[in-house]
Amino acid sequence: MDAMLKTLKRIVQEVNAAPDLNAAMAKLVLRIQQSMSVQVCSAFLWDKSVERYRLMATEGLNKNDVGTLLLEKNKGIVGLVGRREEPVNLANASDHPSFHYVHSLGEESLKAFMAAPIIHQKKLLGILVVQRTEARAFDEAEEAFLVTMGAQLAGVIAHAQATGGMKAMAGKSADSIENIRFDGVAGAPGVAIGQAVVVGGTELEDVPLYACKDPQREVSKLKAAFERVREDIKQAGKALQDQLQPEEQALFGAYLNMLEDSTLGDEVARRINEGYAASGSLAAVVMEYSSQFDAMDDPYLRERGADIRDMGRRVLSYLESNDDETRELPERAILVGDELTPAILGQISENRIVGIVSRQGSSNSHIAIIARAMGIPTVMGLVDMPVKVMDGKQLVVDGYRGHLYHNLTAEKLSYFEAIVVEEEESAADLERLKDLPCETLDGYNVPLLVNTGLLTDVVRSQDRGADGVGLYRTEVPFMMRERFPTEREQIEIYREQLQAFAPRKVTMRTLDIGGDKSLPYFPIEEQNPFLGWRGIRVTLDHPEIFLIQVRAMLRASEGLDNLRILLPMVSSTTELEEASHLIHRVEHELQSEGYDIKTPEVGVMIEVPAALYQIRDYASRVDFLSVGSNDLTQYLLAVDRNNPRVADLYDTFHPSVLKALKHIVDEAHAYGVSVTICGEFAGDPAGAILLSAMGFDGLSMSASSLLRVKSVLRQIDMTWARPLVDEVLNNDSPLIARSVLDYALKRYGVSVGPNYKDQNHID
């Protein structure tokens, strides 16, 4: 077993290291042939353009047929394996009724035949075949090896198909492949069409560590390069100072701190003084540092590895070139990179950036946080995107669904062009609604609240007539610092939010870290962070953090009295009672200190399955409930919403999710407690109709969604919408549930906007 695992690992490493698909496939069949001691190993891949299996590599058969031999879908044993999607193991292939002889291959002397499918995310990609002259079936260990090899190979093939490698192998240009789609994670909403500009392209891994003749001169070059990058970062922050608030600007301060870190600079200088050139020394040190961060479990700290690499590339670019000319950029630039960071934004005029895509990162990356604040459609985690060949290409960024499109046909490109145009026209038209109430045709009022975190969200929210703040994420200003903010600093932050919306209510969630949110100065390293130490669990274990934050909230609310406190990740009444006790303790302490503090409303977030069965227990102890639909959906469906591999399983229209939401509303109202909902579902106009009809007392969403949701709700009658709830819930499929709602809206004559059209027909 150990020997087989070592062999598998070695083959996978060699295949992954191959420069292209051709070399990878050739290496694969050679290594399998050698490891299994067979006469033949071949690989066939499904070529969608001709609806045939194409021989991509062989060791032992006629290599002249590689790339040109095509096998029909329903013919031969290869076709049989493809149809069944399971391995076939035969002692003598010619005796099988599906046997199909191909004269040119030269397999006359071969008897035993075994084939295994290559499947990636439910899609059949191809077939692996081994053959030998002896008429004896392969044993179980050999079959297990080939099946495992096929599974290991699937990711490599899928990546090659996404980048056009397979079609290029067949003699076609990769640019001739139409309608290429890369799947990632939605970072910032919106659709953008523009020209790719690859940034941060200097590859540290490719820089050799070579000797130098003058170490002192190399050290001087290094210092000069560091200084130039410092100036670039300062200019980048200055260029965006009108677009960002102080908290977002702090991200650039973090970069400057890295550049000022004497440890890193001293280590590079030490390498230089050992006789190595500055560029190689820098690359070696940066890669060592960043690899330490990459190995960490905490997602926030892994992102810091990206920041270090970005900084290293910038310094390296000055070490390797003295060219000061600036690049001429297109009018509609889409920034593309392996690991994009906020400092990159300052290099390009903000009004020229229409989209951002990054091969690595998540919705929690600094670049995604800034992009959301600036309203730039962004997609992160595009693991299959070939960054190096994207420069200058026309791209379509779908920041709603986390997709990136390239080389679309005229018809399909026009689909997205229509969305962009209609979004722009709709945005202008929706402005007239900002001061009007969100009231249905039959007089039912639906409070529309906003989710905030950055100070820029305040301005956007006020411009769109928000009825208050349904969720203020207090962890965001914590994430923008290198230490816990003091009580005084927190008071200033919270006071600004409370004043901006007074007398409207502002719901402030206590510190919610853990999962995909972490602090660089308070790392949480766990194997399963989403089920670990997060939310209220952290702050109850550290009451000093919780007490200071609650003190700051209450002091900030003095004289305004529009504060509501929300407790995250509560899974038991014990946690709720402990947190409530601490809040009341702080209230009494402040009152005894002479502060005029009014008792704030306290609520609980419903976001874990355990809470579904304790709604009345919670309702008897709090003033309101708030559903966190993103996390609730994630936990109910056991789907990491930031993982592109399972993104298609994350669906708020899943019957379990819809029934859970209806249950929460009914239970809360039965006890006389109000319940709001925040998350992406509330910002979907169709979803907003369904949630309002269920009886939610308020919908909280991003500011960019507010006017569109208001527009749709003002077009409907609640007496028409309420019966829809049972009709939608009476389905066992998310697709059917969504279709029922869409059809009902179409019959009623309500348009939910271009962003929410079904895009299945373009993929």
PyMOL commands that set and color helices and strands:
alter all, ss='L'
color gray80, all
select helices_A, chain A and resi 2-17+21-36+63-65+76-84+93-95+103-105+140-162+165-169+174-176+204-206+215-239+246-260+262-273+278-294+299-320+342-347+350-352+366-374+387-389+410-433+456-463+475-479+487-501+529-531+536-541+543-556+573-592+609-612+615-619+629-637+644-649+655-670+685-694+703-713+718-729+734-748+754-756+760-762
alter helices_A, ss='H'
color red, helices_A
select strands_A, chain A and resi 40-47+52-59+70-72+88-90+112-120+123-132+180-183+185-188+191-198+333-337+353-358+378-380+394-398+403-406+448-452+469-473+506-509+563-567+601-606+624-628+674-678+698-701
alter strands_A, ss='S'
color yellow, strands_A
deselect
rebuild
show_as cartoon
